[in-house]
C-alpha cells in the first residue's frame, strides 16, 4: 500500500511538472490581456516618436494555436526618422538662443547659464538619437533576449501575476511623467503665449532625455521581475524536493530543474550587463544634463528667498518648480529601479544558502546547489556609467550634496556682485553730490 502511494505521488508530480512546462509556453502571450498589449504598443510608439525606439514592432497571430507573438526587427524608417529628428533639433536650437536673448531682460549671468543649459541638453539629445541610429542592432538583440527570458520564466511558473503588476508600475511611470509635462507647458502658456513656441523648441531635447531615462527604468523593471520569478521558482523547487525526500521519492528531474534555474539566472545577468553597457555613454550625458538643470532650477527657486529678488512671475516660479520636479522624479525612479534589480539579484544568494542548509543530507542536490552558489559568488550585478559611478541610490546622495554646494557658490557669487553694484552706485552718487 505504501509503495502504491509513493508511485502515485511520483506520477502526479511528474505530470504537474510536464503540464506546467507546456502550459507555461502556451500561456506567455495569452497571459497578456488586451489592455497589456495596448500598453505595450503605446509604450513602443512613445519611444519611437521620441527617437529611442529604432526598431519595428509587430504582433503576429499564430494560425495553429491562436496565440499572439511579439516580433522585434530592424527598421530603416526609424533610422531615417531619427536623422530627420536630429536635423530639426539642431536647427531649432540654433535659432532659439538669439530669440531668447532678444526677448528677455534677465541679467547676463542668467542668460549665459540658460543658453549653456540649452547647449548641454541639445548635445545630450543629439548623442542619444545618433547612438540609437548606429546601435539599433544591439537594442533589437537586447529586446528579443528579454522577451525570450520572459517566456522561459513564465513557462516555469505560468500562474503568477507579475505581468499585471509590471504593467501597472510602467503605466504609473508614464502617467506621472505626462502629468509633469502638462503642468510645465500649462504654466508657460499662462505666463506668456509668445514664449510657448520657444519652450517647445527648448524642451524638445528634454523630451528625448526623459524618454531615454524612462526606457532604461522600464527595462530595469523587467530585469527585476525576471530575478523575482527565478527566486520564487527556487523557493517552489525547495518545497517540492522536501516533499519528495519525505516520501522517499527519487526524482530524476530534480537536478534538471535546478540547472534550468541557474541557466536562467545567468541569462538574466548577462542581459543586465549588456543593458548597462548599452546605456552607459548615454546615461553619462543624461546625468550631466540633470546635474546642470537641477543647479539652475534650484538657483531660480532659491533666488527670491536668498537674494531678495523676485523678478520672476508666479507662473514662471511654478514652471521652474515642475521643471525641477521632472528630473527629480526621473532620477529617483531610475535609481530605485537599479537598486531594486540589484537587491533582487542578491536575494538569490540568500535563497540558495538557505537551500544548502535545508538539503544538507542530500548529496546530489547539495552538489548542484554548491555549483549554483559558486556561480552567484562570482557574479556581481552592477549598473555603472563607464565605471565612473553606479546608478543606484548612492548617486542621489552624491548629487544632492554636489548640487547644494554649487548652488551655494552661485548664490554667493550673485550676492557679492549685488553688493559690489550697490557700493559702486553709492560712491557714484556721493561724487555726483
C-alpha positions in Angstrom: 0.0 0.0 0.0 2.8 2.4 0.9 4.6 1.7 -2.4 1.5 2.4 -4.3 1.1 5.8 -2.6 4.7 6.6 -3.4 4.3 5.7 -7.1 1.1 7.6 -7.3 2.7 10.8 -5.8 5.7 10.4 -8.1 3.4 10.1 -11.2 1.4 13.2 -10.0 4.5 15.3 -9.6 5.8 14.3 -13.0 2.5 15.1 -14.6 2.3 18.5 -12.9 5.9 19.4 -14.0 5.2 18.4 -17.5 1.9 20.2 -17.7 3.4 23.4 -16.1 6.2 23.4 -18.7 3.8 23.0 -21.7 1.1 25.2 -20.3 3.6 28.0 -19.5 4.8 28.2 -23.1 1.3 28.5 -24.4 0.3 31.0 -21.7 3.1 33.5 -22.3 1.1 35.6 -24.7 -2.3 34.5 -23.5 -1.5 36.0 -20.1 -1.1 39.3 -21.9 -4.6 40.8 -21.7 -5.9 43.2 -24.4 -5.1 46.2 -22.2 -1.5 45.0 -21.6 -1.0 44.7 -25.4 -2.4 48.2 -25.9 0.0 49.5 -23.2 2.9 47.7 -24.9 2.1 49.2 -28.2 1.6 52.7 -26.7 4.9 52.4 -24.9 6.7 51.3 -28.1 5.3 54.2 -30.2 6.0 56.7 -27.4 9.7 55.6 -27.5 9.7 55.6 -31.3 8.3 59.1 -31.7 10.9 60.4 -29.3 13.7 58.7 -31.1 14.7 55.9 -28.7 12.8 53.1 -30.4 14.7 52.4 -33.7 13.1 49.1 -34.3 10.0 47.5 -35.8 7.3 46.1 -33.5 4.7 43.6 -34.8 2.2 41.4 -33.1 1.5 38.2 -35.1 -1.3 35.7 -34.6 -0.2 32.1 -34.8 -2.6 30.1 -37.0 -2.4 26.8 -35.3 -2.8 27.7 -31.6 -4.3 31.1 -31.9 -1.7 32.9 -29.6 -0.2 36.3 -30.2 3.5 36.8 -30.6 5.7 39.9 -30.4 8.2 40.2 -33.2 11.1 42.8 -33.0 13.1 43.6 -36.1 15.2 46.2 -37.9 13.5 49.3 -39.2 15.1 51.6 -41.8 12.2 54.0 -41.5 13.0 54.5 -37.8 16.7 55.3 -38.6 15.7 57.8 -41.3 13.2 59.3 -38.8 15.9 59.8 -36.2 18.2 61.5 -38.8 15.4 64.0 -39.6 14.8 64.5 -35.9 18.5 65.3 -35.3 18.4 67.9 -38.1 15.2 69.6 -36.8 16.6 69.5 -33.3 19.9 71.2 -34.2 18.3 73.9 -36.5 15.6 74.8 -34.0 18.1 75.2 -31.2 20.4 77.4 -33.3 17.6 79.9 -33.9 16.1 79.7 -30.3 19.2 81.1 -28.5 19.3 84.5 -30.3 15.5 84.7 -29.9 15.9 84.2 -26.2 18.5 86.9 -25.9 16.3 89.4 -27.7 13.1 88.9 -25.8 14.4 88.6 -22.2 15.6 91.2 -19.8 17.4 89.0 -17.4 21.0 89.6 -16.1 23.9 88.4 -18.2 24.8 85.5 -15.8 21.3 84.0 -16.2 21.2 84.4 -20.0 24.6 82.7 -20.3 23.6 79.9 -17.9 20.3 79.3 -19.6 22.0 79.2 -23.0 24.6 76.9 -21.7 22.0 74.6 -20.4 20.3 74.6 -23.8 23.5 73.6 -25.5 24.1 70.8 -23.0 20.5 69.5 -23.5 20.8 69.7 -27.3 24.2 67.9 -27.2 22.8 65.2 -25.0 19.7 64.6 -27.2 21.9 64.6 -30.3 24.2 61.9 -28.9 21.2 59.8 -27.8 19.5 60.0 -31.2 22.8 59.3 -33.1 23.6 56.3 -30.8 20.2 54.7 -31.4 20.7 55.1 -35.1 24.2 53.5 -35.1 23.5 50.7 -32.5 19.9 49.7 -33.3 21.1 46.1 -33.8 22.2 46.0 -30.1 18.8 47.3 -29.0 17.0 44.7 -31.1 19.2 41.9 -29.6 18.6 43.0 -26.1 14.8 43.3 -26.6 14.5 39.9 -28.2 16.6 38.3 -25.4 14.4 39.9 -22.7 11.3 38.5 -24.5 12.9 35.0 -24.7 13.8 35.2 -21.0 10.3 36.3 -20.0 8.9 33.3 -21.9 11.2 30.9 -20.1 10.4 32.4 -16.7 6.7 32.2 -17.3 7.0 28.6 -18.5 8.3 27.7 -15.1 5.5 29.4 -13.2 2.7 30.3 -15.5 0.2 31.2 -12.8 2.0 34.3 -11.3 0.6 37.7 -11.8 3.8 39.7 -12.2 2.9 40.9 -15.7 -0.1 42.7 -14.3 2.0 44.3 -11.6 4.7 45.3 -14.1 2.1 46.8 -16.4 0.7 48.9 -13.6 4.1 50.1 -12.5 5.1 51.1 -16.0 1.7 52.8 -16.6 2.3 54.8 -13.4 5.7 56.0 -14.5 4.3 57.2 -17.9 1.3 58.9 -16.3 3.4 60.8 -13.7 5.8 61.9 -16.5 2.9 63.1 -18.7 1.3 65.0 -15.8 4.5 66.9 -15.0 5.0 67.8 -18.7 1.4 69.1 -19.0 2.0 71.2 -15.8 5.2 72.7 -17.3 3.5 73.8 -20.6 0.4 75.0 -18.8 2.4 77.3 -16.6 4.4 78.5 -19.6 1.2 79.2 -21.6 -0.5 81.0 -18.8 2.5 83.3 -18.3 3.2 84.3 -21.9 1.9 82.6 -25.0 4.7 84.2 -27.1 7.3 82.0 -25.3 5.3 78.8 -25.8 7.0 78.2 -29.2 10.4 78.8 -27.6 9.6 76.4 -24.7 8.6 73.7 -27.2 11.8 74.1 -29.0 14.0 74.1 -25.9 12.1 71.2 -24.3 12.3 69.0 -27.4 15.7 67.9 -26.2 14.3 67.2 -22.7 11.6 65.0 -24.3 14.3 62.8 -25.7 16.3 62.7 -22.5 13.3 61.9 -20.3 12.2 59.1 -22.8 15.6 57.5 -22.5 15.6 57.6 -18.7 12.0 56.1 -18.7 13.1 53.4 -21.2 16.0 52.4 -19.0 13.7 52.3 -16.0 11.2 50.1 -17.8 13.9 47.6 -18.8 15.2 47.5 -15.3 11.7 46.8 -14.1 11.7 43.8 -16.5 15.1 42.6 -15.1 13.9 42.9 -11.5 10.8 40.8 -12.2 12.8 38.1 -14.0 15.1 37.8 -11.0 12.0 37.7 -8.8 10.4 34.8 -10.8 13.7 32.9 -10.5 13.7 33.4 -6.8 10.1 32.3 -6.5 10.8 29.2 -8.5 13.8 28.4 -6.3 11.6 28.5 -3.2 9.0 26.4 -5.0 11.7 23.9 -6.0 12.9 23.7 -2.4 9.4 22.9 -1.2 8.8 20.3 -3.9 12.1 18.5 -3.2 11.5 18.5 0.5 8.1 16.8 -0.2 9.8 14.2 -2.3 12.5 13.5 0.3 9.9 13.0 3.0 8.1 10.4 0.7 11.5 8.8 -0.3 10.8 9.5 -4.0 13.8 9.5 -6.3 13.1 12.2 -8.9 15.3 12.2 -12.0 14.2 15.7 -12.9 15.4 17.5 -9.7 18.8 18.3 -11.0 17.5 19.5 -14.3 15.1 21.9 -12.6 17.9 23.5 -10.6 20.2 23.6 -13.6 17.5 25.3 -15.6 17.1 28.0 -12.9 20.8 28.6 -12.8 21.0 29.0 -16.6 18.0 31.3 -16.5 19.7 33.4 -13.8 22.9 33.5 -15.8 20.9 34.7 -18.9 19.3 37.5 -16.9 22.7 38.6 -15.5 24.2 38.6 -19.0 21.4 40.7 -20.4 21.7 43.1 -17.5 25.4 43.6 -18.2 24.6 44.3 -21.9 21.9 46.7 -20.9 24.3 48.5 -18.6 26.9 48.8 -21.4 24.4 49.9 -24.0 23.1 52.8 -21.9 26.4 53.7 -20.3 27.5 56.6 -22.6 24.0 58.0 -23.0 23.5 58.0 -19.2 26.8 59.9 -18.7 25.4 62.7 -20.8 21.9 62.5 -19.1 23.4 62.7 -15.6 25.5 65.7 -16.5 22.4 67.4 -18.0 20.3 66.6 -15.0 23.0 67.9 -12.7 23.3 71.2 -14.6 19.5 71.6 -14.9 19.0 71.0 -11.2 21.6 73.6 -10.2 19.9 76.3 -12.3 16.4 75.3 -11.2 17.5 75.4 -7.6 19.0 78.8 -8.1 15.8 80.2 -9.6 13.7 78.7 -6.8 16.1 80.0 -4.0 16.8 83.4 -5.6 13.7 85.2 -4.2 14.5 83.9 -0.7 18.3 84.4 -0.6 18.9 87.4 -2.8 15.6 89.1 -2.1 15.0 89.5 -5.8 11.7 88.4 -7.2 11.9 89.2 -10.9 10.0 86.0 -11.8 6.3 85.8 -12.1 4.3 83.3 -10.0 3.6 81.2 -13.1 7.3 81.1 -14.0 8.1 80.1 -10.5 5.7 77.2 -10.7 7.2 76.4 -14.1 10.7 76.2 -12.6 9.3 74.0 -9.8 7.7 71.5 -12.2 10.9 71.5 -14.4 13.0 70.6 -11.4 10.4 68.0 -10.2 10.6 66.3 -13.6 14.2 65.4 -13.3 13.9 64.6 -9.6 11.2 62.1 -10.4 13.1 60.6 -13.4 16.3 60.3 -11.4 14.7 58.8 -8.3 12.7 56.4 -10.5 15.8 55.2 -12.3 18.0 54.8 -9.2 15.2 52.9 -7.4 14.8 50.6 -10.3 18.6 49.9 -10.4 18.7 49.3 -6.6 15.6 47.0 -6.8 17.1 44.9 -9.6 20.4 44.5 -7.7 18.7 43.6 -4.4 16.5 41.0 -6.1 19.6 39.5 -7.7 21.3 39.3 -4.3 18.2 37.7 -2.8 19.0 34.6 -4.9 22.2 34.1 -2.9 20.3 34.0 0.4 17.7 31.5 -1.0 20.5 29.2 -2.3 22.3 29.4 1.0 19.1 28.5 2.8 18.6 25.6 0.5 22.2 24.3 1.2 21.3 24.1 4.9 17.9 22.5 4.2 19.3 19.8 1.9 22.5 19.1 3.8 21.7 15.4 3.9 21.0 15.0 0.2 24.4 14.9 -1.6 23.1 15.2 -5.2 21.1 18.3 -4.5 23.8 19.7 -2.3 26.4 19.4 -5.1 24.1 21.2 -7.6 23.4 23.9 -5.0 27.2 24.3 -4.4 27.7 24.9 -8.1 24.9 27.5 -8.1 26.4 29.2 -5.0 29.8 29.3 -6.6 28.4 30.9 -9.7 26.5 33.5 -7.7 29.6 34.4 -5.7 31.5 35.1 -8.9 28.5 37.1 -10.4 28.3 40.7 -9.2 25.4 42.7 -10.8 26.1 46.4 -11.2 24.8 49.2 -13.4 27.6 51.7 -13.8 28.4 54.5 -16.1 31.7 53.8 -17.8 33.0 52.5 -14.4 32.8 56.1 -13.0 29.8 55.8 -10.7 26.9 53.5 -10.1 23.3 54.4 -10.9 21.9 53.0 -7.6 20.5 55.2 -4.9 24.0 56.2 -3.8 24.0 58.5 -6.8 21.2 60.6 -5.3 23.2 61.3 -2.1 26.3 62.4 -4.0 24.2 64.6 -6.5 22.2 66.3 -3.7 25.4 67.3 -1.9 27.1 68.4 -5.1 24.1 70.4 -6.2 23.8 72.1 -2.8 27.5 73.0 -2.9 27.4 74.5 -6.4 24.1 76.3 -5.7 25.6 78.0 -2.6 28.6 79.1 -4.7 26.4 80.6 -7.4 24.2 82.4 -4.9 27.2 83.8 -3.0 28.7 85.0 -6.3 25.4 86.7 -7.2 25.2 88.2 -3.7 28.8 89.6 -3.9 28.0 91.1 -7.4 24.9 92.7 -6.0 26.8 94.2 -3.0 29.6 95.5 -5.4 27.0 97.1 -7.6 25.3 98.7 -4.6 28.6 100.1 -3.3 29.6 101.4 -6.8 26.2 103.2 -7.2 26.5 104.7 -3.7 30.1 106.0 -4.3 29.0 107.4 -7.7 26.1 109.3 -6.0 28.5 110.7 -3.4 30.8 112.0 -6.1 27.9 113.5 -8.0 26.7 115.2 -4.9 
